[in-house]
Amino acid sequence: MHIKSRWSIPIPQVDLSTYLFTSPDASLPETPLLISASNPAHYLTHSTYRLYSQRLALGLQRAGLHPGDRVLLFSGNSLYFPVVLMGVIMAGGIFTGANPGYVARELAYQLQDSGATFLITAEASLATALEAADAVGMRHDRIFVFNDNETDRGSRPEGVPHWSHLLAPASSARTFAWEALTTPSQTSRTIALNYSSGTTGPPKGVEITHHNYVSNTAQTVALAQLAPDFEATNARARWLCFLPMYHAMAQTIFCVAAPLRGIPVYIMPKFDFLGMLEAVQKFKITDLILVPPVVVALAKHPAARKFDLSSVERVGSGAAPLGREVCEELEQLWPKGKINVKQGWGMTEGTCTVLSWNPEERSESFSVGELVANCEARLVDDDGKEVGTGERGELWVRAPNVMKGYWKRPEATRETITPDGWLKTGDIAYVDAQGKFFIVDRKKELIKVKGNQVAPAELEALLLEHPAVADAAVIGVTINGEELPRAYIVLKQGSSATEKEIQDFMKGKVSRTKRLDGGVRFVDAIPKNPASPALRFGKDRD
């Protein structure tokens, strides 16, 4: 089945900086736009967002950044996180963000794989950053400490400079002009490497271009504009960001789309359930952009009913599938009919959003909506033949927001994108007669833990480093509605190990979402066939 979006829009042939800021010196609003949720007096306007980005861009160039150089930001959310993103891009560099929960081994992998020439790290993560940098031979004079201060207010025994040392003086930066790009060959330059495991294997750098980013932002804005009261709702909108900005979802929504629309974003350093509820009440947040674990918590936690959430007008969820039942449970926090929880679908390889909802329609199912503008899709069986309406098949997508490819992995790129531009998503879906998509299974060997991708192959390789382990397989299991990694272990003859010993061994090697919280099972043998571990063992549920 071949489906085309019912909408087609013009995509500006411009670079992302021009799309977001118009020009280096155009007049921009001076009202609060990016706001610290913990200190609302600390904020950036559209104008100062541009200026700080210009200051960083000029400073990076003066520090030796060349076109195409990579800059890695290892930090949780911050008021200046968007500044680093746009400053790197303005300078002609390539931005890559790393999960702030990474251990040194994981960070070293991304540093090595991306070939980053600069590392900007949260102060609390400096020890991890230095260990990772030493592991890959990165010079310490290319490492900078990052926080919400634009001036250096402390000394560090390691002697690592503050990121403000990369900020050129405002007087110089005001005249800094980024390179304006206006041709397809220019706007196809890579500006971000957002890491994803793809359909299988270790994390890979997803190359997102100027045109990808501009396209996906234009697509989501065009969808929002379908609402008959768009101008009024946009004018009073207030968004809250607690999703991690290193991830494509928060990055595209809160660093680019919201500022473009002039929507104030209150930025939390990280997710905190009660803190989120307090922020919604205090700042009168109108839109909740969620992931399934937060939807479940809101629906079921009694604290959610103790806060004033009456300002909320729209609720959306993405990053992982969600049943309609829990959506309906969440809707009961508001008067009947006021809130309709809608799911969308996207992937890092599609910049972010691929499937979403017309704001004029209501969702009464677990559908993830329909194709955004300028997108087309196919649903194919294992032989690559198209399936019909209501039949399940792998979802393939072709659109201007589809990635350029995987960073320095031409073979993986060829396996994922066909010669005629179709992205094989690895997700199994079907389409109903109304053109609504339903994601029902996963062909790819990935585990989704709280919306984060976990590649079994990475965990299996680490398990084999344990002196007692002869063989290992990792699958996702569903426990209390959450998917978690579980290991199946074959012990070496004469060796012994307990579940806790295996779990503790892994704790020091992986970030929290990759821990074996689904448990460890000891088996005599792991079946060997071409199927994935999940297929070999079956889908486990506790």
Helices and strands as residue ranges (DSSP letters): E 2-4, H 16-21, E 32-36, E 43-45, H 46-62, E 70-74, H 81-90, E 94-98, H 104-114, E 118-122, G 123-125, H 126-136, G 140-142, E 143-146, G 163-166, H 170-173, H 184-187, E 190-196, E 204-209, H 210-224, H 230-236, E 239-241, H 248-250, I 251-257, H 258-261, E 265-267, H 273-283, E 287-290, H 292-300, G 302-306, E 314-317, H 324-331, E 342-343, E 345-346, G 348-350, E 353-356, E 370-371, E 376-380, E 393-398, E 405-406, H 410-416, E 423-431, E 437-442, E 447-449, E 452-454, H 456-463, E 469-479, E 482-491, H 499-507, G 512-514, E 520-522, H 533-537, E 540-541
